[in-house]
Amino acid sequence: MDSQKPGLSYRDAGVDIDAADEALRGVKEIVKKTFTPGVLRDIGTFGAMFQLDLANIREPVLVSSVDGVGTKLKIAFAMGKHDTVGIDLVSHCVNDILVQGAKPLFFLDYLAFGRLDPKVAVEVITGLANGCRYAGCALIGGETAEMPGLYDKSEYDLAGTIVGLVDKSRIIDGAAIEEGDLIIALRSSGLHTNGYSLARKICFDIAGLGLNDALPYDGRPVGEALLEPHRSYSKVMQLVLKTAEVRGMVHVTGGGITDNLPRVLPDGLGAEVNLDAWEASPVFRFMQETGGVADAEMLRTFNMGAGFLVIVSESEKDKAVKTLSQASEEVMMIGRVIRGEKKVYYTGAIRYGTSD
């Protein structure tokens, strides 16, 4: 008599290999559309390979960055909308290496589920591919994992790594910044990927809003406004770098202008930023008024409508502004570099714009 119990499978433990294979089949052609001439193999190999084109580059330097989307994912889960968080991730990483003058080459992602849903996986990776295509880099590989017990069944985590290239002589590290240099700000598209723990608390816990309620001062549904994708500044800034001498760049992420601008300043120099010089987006007005958030906290938590900063000399200002204007970029002259402690000195008061 056979009393042996049936054996367990990996699926019985909560991991569905077939679901992962289905997701890979669903995104293979989408990912291939991001491939550039440097990509040597299709996705699915153990290691992705990329051949560098070093024409016109005397001393090649690779610049890399790794990041995640953070609690913005909570909004995507609640909305059941997963095709924009990949854009957020790529844009954030691309902007980080852009600050040092690097052009993005390729991107790798890490996507981990509590329970892998092939449809959701395809949406997320489609967003990654769209972000890569816009930035001009290739999505050459990644990892899609299923880890029951570590993540909730209805949730996932998303992280990624970007690798870019810059000639050593063209690295922009802020060392050339001098007293009197001007600070130009480029408009953000919204919260980007920072401040979402505070934003969610204000919207849902304090204001009691639902995802489909109109966001005061903004007018869009709350979920739509909060999921607005992170802007990539790579394309427009590659144009500026060809026409003007840029001495420093700042990606305004967690820490806001307050913490990020000093990161590129040489010792002995500070930055004077005039808050009257631009109007912060309406979404931030709602956050501040509803949450009773102090000005200093707003400026250290959110980008306040200024997502990227460019530092140029007075003599290069017109070249930079002309290029940005020709690219239909809103140019905001927000301050200058001054002698003093390496910090931001604010003047004026926060001003808020209205929704279109």
C-alpha positions as CSV (number, residue, x, y, z in Angstrom):
1,M,0.0,0.0,0.0
2,D,1.4,3.4,-1.0
3,S,0.9,5.9,1.8
4,Q,3.3,8.5,0.5
5,K,2.0,12.0,0.5
6,P,2.1,14.0,-2.7
7,G,5.3,16.2,-2.9
8,L,5.3,19.9,-2.6
9,S,6.0,22.2,-5.6
10,Y,7.5,25.7,-5.7
11,R,4.0,27.0,-6.5
12,D,2.7,25.5,-3.3
13,A,5.3,27.7,-1.5
14,G,3.9,30.8,-3.3
15,V,6.3,31.1,-6.2
16,D,4.9,30.7,-9.7
17,I,7.7,30.2,-12.2
18,D,5.2,30.1,-15.1
19,A,3.9,33.5,-14.2
20,A,7.5,34.9,-14.4
21,D,8.0,33.3,-17.8
22,E,4.6,34.7,-19.0
23,A,5.7,38.2,-17.9
24,L,9.0,37.9,-19.7
25,R,7.3,36.9,-22.9
26,G,5.0,39.9,-22.6
27,V,7.7,42.5,-22.4
28,K,10.4,41.1,-24.6
29,E,9.5,43.0,-27.7
30,I,8.8,46.2,-25.7
31,V,12.2,46.0,-24.1
32,K,14.0,45.4,-27.4
33,K,12.7,48.7,-28.7
34,T,15.0,50.5,-26.2
35,F,18.1,48.7,-27.6
36,T,20.9,50.9,-28.9
37,P,23.8,49.8,-31.1
38,G,25.9,49.0,-28.0
39,V,23.6,46.2,-26.8
40,L,25.1,42.8,-27.7
41,R,22.6,40.3,-26.5
42,D,18.8,39.9,-26.1
43,I,17.3,39.9,-22.6
44,G,17.3,36.6,-20.7
45,T,21.0,36.0,-20.6
46,F,22.8,35.6,-17.3
47,G,24.6,38.9,-17.7
48,A,23.7,41.8,-20.0
49,M,26.5,43.0,-22.3
50,F,27.1,46.5,-23.7
51,Q,29.9,47.6,-26.0
52,L,31.0,51.2,-25.4
53,D,31.4,53.5,-28.4
54,L,34.4,55.6,-27.4
55,A,34.7,57.6,-30.6
56,N,35.6,61.2,-29.7
57,I,36.1,60.3,-26.0
58,R,39.7,60.6,-24.9
59,E,39.3,59.5,-21.2
60,P,36.1,57.6,-20.7
61,V,34.5,57.7,-17.3
62,L,31.5,55.6,-16.3
63,V,29.0,57.3,-14.0
64,S,26.4,55.2,-12.2
65,S,23.5,55.6,-9.8
66,V,21.0,53.3,-8.1
67,D,17.6,54.3,-6.7
68,G,14.0,53.3,-6.0
69,V,10.5,54.8,-6.4
70,G,9.8,55.0,-2.7
71,T,6.3,55.3,-1.3
72,K,4.9,56.7,-4.5
73,L,4.3,53.0,-5.2
74,K,1.5,53.1,-2.6
75,I,-0.4,55.5,-4.9
76,A,0.1,53.1,-7.9
77,F,-1.1,50.2,-5.8
78,A,-4.3,52.1,-4.7
79,M,-4.9,53.3,-8.3
80,G,-4.2,50.0,-9.9
81,K,-2.1,52.0,-12.4
82,H,1.4,50.7,-12.9
83,D,2.6,52.1,-16.2
84,T,4.2,55.3,-14.9
85,V,6.3,54.2,-11.9
86,G,8.9,52.8,-14.3
87,I,9.2,56.3,-15.9
88,D,9.7,57.7,-12.5
89,L,12.5,55.4,-11.7
90,V,14.4,55.8,-15.0
91,S,14.0,59.6,-14.9
92,H,15.2,59.9,-11.4
93,C,18.3,57.8,-12.1
94,V,19.1,59.6,-15.4
95,N,18.8,63.0,-13.8
96,D,21.2,61.9,-11.1
97,I,24.1,61.1,-13.5
98,L,23.2,64.0,-15.7
99,V,24.3,66.3,-12.9
100,Q,27.9,65.2,-13.6
101,G,27.6,65.6,-17.3
102,A,27.0,61.9,-18.1
103,K,24.9,60.7,-21.0
104,P,22.9,57.5,-20.1
105,L,24.0,54.3,-21.7
106,F,21.9,51.5,-20.2
107,F,19.5,50.7,-17.3
108,L,18.9,47.6,-15.1
109,D,15.8,47.1,-13.0
110,Y,14.9,45.0,-10.0
111,L,11.2,44.2,-9.6
112,A,10.1,42.1,-6.6
113,F,6.5,40.9,-5.9
114,G,4.7,39.3,-3.1
115,R,2.7,37.4,-5.7
116,L,3.8,38.0,-9.3
117,D,1.0,39.2,-11.5
118,P,2.1,39.0,-15.2
119,K,-0.2,41.9,-16.2
120,V,1.2,44.2,-13.6
121,A,4.7,43.2,-14.4
122,V,4.2,44.0,-18.1
123,E,2.8,47.4,-17.2
124,V,5.7,48.3,-14.9
125,I,8.4,47.2,-17.4
126,T,6.6,49.0,-20.2
127,G,7.0,52.2,-18.1
128,L,10.7,51.4,-17.6
129,A,11.0,50.9,-21.4
130,N,9.2,54.2,-22.1
131,G,11.5,56.0,-19.7
132,C,14.6,54.5,-21.3
133,R,13.4,55.4,-24.8
134,Y,12.8,59.0,-23.9
135,A,16.2,59.3,-22.2
136,G,17.9,57.5,-25.1
137,C,19.3,54.6,-23.1
138,A,18.8,50.8,-23.3
139,L,16.9,48.6,-20.9
140,I,19.3,45.7,-21.1
141,G,18.4,43.5,-18.2
142,G,17.0,43.1,-14.7
143,E,15.5,40.8,-12.2
144,T,11.8,40.0,-11.6
145,A,11.4,38.1,-8.3
146,E,8.5,36.6,-6.4
147,M,9.0,36.6,-2.6
148,P,5.9,35.5,-0.7
149,G,6.1,36.4,3.0
150,L,8.5,39.3,2.4
151,Y,6.1,41.5,0.4
152,D,2.3,41.8,0.6
153,K,0.6,39.7,-2.1
154,S,-0.8,42.9,-3.8
155,E,2.4,44.9,-3.7
156,Y,5.8,45.0,-5.2
157,D,9.1,47.0,-4.9
158,L,10.9,48.6,-7.8
159,A,14.6,49.7,-8.0
160,G,17.1,50.3,-10.7
161,T,20.6,51.2,-11.8
162,I,21.7,53.5,-14.5
163,V,25.2,53.6,-16.1
164,G,26.3,56.5,-18.2
165,L,29.4,57.9,-19.9
166,V,31.3,61.2,-19.8
167,D,34.8,62.2,-21.0
168,K,36.9,63.0,-17.9
169,S,37.6,66.5,-19.2
170,R,33.9,67.2,-19.4
171,I,32.9,66.1,-15.9
172,I,30.8,68.7,-14.1
173,D,31.4,68.5,-10.4
174,G,30.9,72.1,-9.3
175,A,34.6,72.8,-8.8
176,A,34.5,75.6,-11.4
177,I,31.6,77.5,-9.6
178,E,32.6,81.0,-8.6
179,E,31.0,83.8,-6.6
180,G,28.5,85.7,-8.8
181,D,27.5,82.7,-10.9
182,L,23.8,82.5,-11.7
183,I,21.3,79.7,-10.7
184,I,18.7,78.7,-13.3
185,A,15.8,76.5,-12.3
186,L,13.8,74.2,-14.6
187,R,10.2,73.4,-13.8
188,S,9.3,70.1,-12.2
189,S,6.2,68.1,-13.2
190,G,5.0,67.7,-9.7
191,L,6.3,65.9,-6.6
192,H,8.5,63.7,-8.8
193,T,9.5,60.8,-6.4
194,N,10.1,62.6,-3.1
195,G,8.0,63.6,-0.1
196,Y,5.3,61.0,-0.7
197,S,5.1,59.8,2.9
198,L,4.2,63.4,4.0
199,A,2.0,64.0,0.9
200,R,0.0,60.8,1.6
201,K,-0.5,61.7,5.2
202,I,-1.8,65.2,4.3
203,C,-4.1,64.0,1.5
204,F,-5.6,60.9,3.0
205,D,-5.2,61.2,6.8
206,I,-5.6,64.9,7.4
207,A,-7.7,66.0,4.5
208,G,-9.6,62.7,4.2
209,L,-9.5,62.9,0.4
210,G,-10.1,59.9,-1.9
211,L,-8.1,59.1,-5.0
212,N,-10.8,60.4,-7.3
213,D,-11.6,63.6,-5.4
214,A,-10.4,66.9,-6.9
215,L,-7.2,68.1,-5.4
216,P,-7.8,71.7,-4.1
217,Y,-5.9,74.4,-6.0
218,D,-4.9,71.8,-8.6
219,G,-8.2,70.5,-9.9
220,R,-7.1,67.1,-11.0
221,P,-8.1,63.9,-9.2
222,V,-5.8,63.3,-6.2
223,G,-4.5,60.0,-7.6
224,E,-3.7,61.5,-11.0
225,A,-1.9,64.5,-9.5
226,L,0.2,62.3,-7.2
227,L,1.1,59.9,-10.0
228,E,2.4,62.6,-12.4
229,P,5.7,61.1,-13.7
230,H,9.1,62.4,-12.7
231,R,10.6,64.6,-15.4
232,S,13.8,63.6,-17.3
233,Y,16.0,66.6,-18.0
234,S,18.6,64.7,-20.0
235,K,17.5,65.6,-23.6
236,V,17.2,69.4,-23.0
237,M,20.4,69.5,-20.9
238,Q,22.4,67.7,-23.5
239,L,21.5,70.6,-25.8
240,V,22.6,73.1,-23.2
241,L,25.8,71.4,-22.6
242,K,26.7,71.7,-26.3
243,T,26.0,75.5,-26.4
244,A,27.0,76.9,-23.0
245,E,29.6,76.3,-20.3
246,V,27.7,74.8,-17.4
247,R,29.6,74.9,-14.1
248,G,27.2,73.0,-11.9
249,M,23.9,71.1,-12.0
250,V,21.5,70.0,-9.2
251,H,18.8,67.3,-9.3
252,V,16.3,68.5,-6.7
253,T,15.3,65.3,-4.9
254,G,14.9,64.4,-1.3
255,G,16.1,67.3,0.8
256,G,14.8,69.9,-1.7
257,I,16.8,72.9,-2.8
258,T,18.0,73.3,0.8
259,D,20.0,70.1,1.0
260,N,20.8,69.4,-2.6
261,L,22.2,72.7,-3.9
262,P,25.1,72.8,-1.3
263,R,26.2,69.4,-2.6
264,V,27.8,71.0,-5.7
265,L,29.2,74.2,-4.1
266,P,32.9,74.6,-3.4
267,D,34.0,75.4,0.1
268,G,33.6,79.0,1.0
269,L,30.6,79.6,-1.3
270,G,26.9,79.6,-0.5
271,A,23.8,80.2,-2.6
272,E,21.2,83.0,-2.4
273,V,17.8,81.8,-3.7
274,N,15.0,84.3,-4.2
275,L,11.7,82.6,-3.5
276,D,9.9,85.5,-5.2
277,A,11.5,84.5,-8.5
278,W,9.1,81.6,-9.3
279,E,5.7,80.3,-8.5
280,A,5.5,76.9,-6.8
281,S,3.0,74.5,-8.2
282,P,-0.6,74.5,-6.8
283,V,-0.1,70.9,-5.4
284,F,2.4,72.3,-3.0
285,R,0.1,75.0,-1.8
286,F,-2.4,72.4,-0.8
287,M,0.3,70.4,1.0
288,Q,1.5,73.4,3.0
289,E,-1.9,74.9,3.9
290,T,-3.6,71.6,4.8
291,G,-0.7,70.1,6.6
292,G,0.3,73.4,8.3
293,V,3.8,72.7,7.1
294,A,6.4,75.4,7.8
295,D,8.2,77.1,4.9
296,A,11.6,75.6,5.9
297,E,10.1,72.1,6.0
298,M,8.4,72.5,2.6
299,L,11.7,73.6,1.0
300,R,13.6,70.7,2.5
301,T,10.9,68.0,1.6
302,F,9.6,69.0,-1.8
303,N,11.1,70.4,-5.0
304,M,8.5,73.2,-4.9
305,G,8.2,73.3,-8.7
306,A,12.0,73.6,-9.4
307,G,13.1,70.1,-10.3
308,F,16.6,70.8,-11.7
309,L,19.1,73.6,-11.3
310,V,21.7,74.8,-13.7
311,I,24.6,77.1,-12.6
312,V,26.4,79.2,-15.2
313,S,28.6,82.3,-15.2
314,E,27.1,85.7,-16.0
315,S,28.8,85.6,-19.4
316,E,27.2,82.2,-20.3
317,K,23.7,83.0,-19.1
318,D,22.4,84.2,-22.5
319,K,23.6,81.1,-24.3
320,A,22.0,78.8,-21.8
321,V,18.7,80.7,-21.6
322,K,18.5,80.9,-25.4
323,T,18.9,77.1,-25.8
324,L,16.4,76.4,-23.0
325,S,13.9,78.8,-24.5
326,Q,14.2,77.3,-28.0
327,A,13.5,74.0,-26.4
328,S,10.2,75.5,-25.0
329,E,11.6,75.2,-21.5
330,E,10.3,77.5,-18.8
331,V,13.4,79.4,-17.5
332,M,13.4,80.6,-13.9
333,M,16.4,82.8,-12.8
334,I,16.2,82.0,-9.0
335,G,19.5,83.2,-7.5
336,R,23.2,83.5,-7.5
337,V,26.3,82.1,-5.8
338,I,27.6,84.2,-3.0
339,R,30.6,84.1,-0.6
340,G,29.8,82.4,2.7
341,E,29.0,79.2,4.4
342,K,28.1,76.3,2.1
343,K,24.3,76.5,2.5
344,V,21.3,78.1,0.9
345,Y,20.2,81.6,2.0
346,Y,16.6,82.2,1.1
347,T,15.2,85.7,0.4
348,G,11.6,86.6,-0.4
349,A,8.6,84.4,0.3
350,I,7.1,81.2,-1.3
351,R,4.6,82.1,-4.0
352,Y,2.1,79.8,-5.5
353,G,0.7,79.6,-9.0
354,T,-2.7,78.5,-10.1
355,S,-3.7,75.4,-12.2
356,D,-4.1,75.8,-15.9
